[in-house]
Amino acid sequence: MAGTKRRGRARDPEVLRETVDGGTAELVPDRDRPRAFSLLIDGAPQSHVDLDDPARLDFAYQRRIGHVADLVAPPGRPVHVVHLGGGALTLPRYVAATRPRSTQQVVEVDAALVDLVRRELPLDRSWRIRVRGGDAREGLAKLPEGWADLVIADVFHGARTPAHLTTVEFLDEVTRVLRPGGWYAANLTDGGPLTFLRGQVATAHSRFEEIVLAADPAVLRGRRFGNALLLAANRELPVADLTRRTATDPHPGRVEHGRPLRDFTGGAVPVTDATAQASPAPPESVFR
């Protein structure tokens, strides 16, 4: 969910609306690009796709995940990527365009949304992208051990991350699927006291040696509800490169790492299946 990207819900004949499992999907044409569209679900912006330029990432949170995909391996080298949550398949398209011959697995629970995206925003047939239906955690459990260079979690139900995708048990499954030294990236949303985000950082620290958090400074200060990118690995992460890229984005962000990030948790404890809750619902004003 692109919680920090505000766009009005256009009401004109060019907007395609269709009922999907998660609500009402809208494909809104980009007025500046002839074959580009934003995907909204019940008014919440989810993805932006430019069919003529799949390497273009419009939403700030997707740009930050794109930076991760750029840095996870030497430029252009094919990688194995798992995408939990598909949306309009923006990030799989980005990896396929920037790292040809990459092999990607997408797990998306909304079958009707997948059908809509495949029909209206078709994938290049040469791309090695397989889309599986079903729950993200169940789909992850079906993947081989040590298969992925990168696991990306970008799953929202009703604009909230489901509780069962926020726990140490879920991260145990992530680490099983990752190759030694592989990376885990999660798109998270929170605001106010940041209780959810602090708990997610503590949870990641319980399973990974290195953690990075990137977000708009106002989000990290609890002044605004929005997206945060959590990046984790059991090896050194390119913090300087990610910081530079994030700071020079059209919507600049801040990167936290090391002791300041551990202090950020404020005593939060890792989340388990027994204690998990979904991420907080965004204020209605976020999408106005």
Secondary structure, DSSP 8 states (H G I E B T S, - for coil): --TT-------STTSEEEEETTEEEEEEE-TTSTTEEEEEETTEEEEEEETT-TT---SHHHHHHHHHHHHSSSTT---EEEEE--TT-HHHHHHHHHSTT-EEEEEES-HHHHHHHHHHS---TTSEEEEEES-HHHHHHTS-TT-EEEEEE---BTTB--GGGSSHHHHHHHHHHEEEEEEEEEEEEE-TT-HHHHHHHHHHHTT-SEEEEEE-HHHHTTSS-EEEEEEEESS---HHHHHHHHHTSSS--EEEESHHHHHHTTT-----TTT--------GGGG-
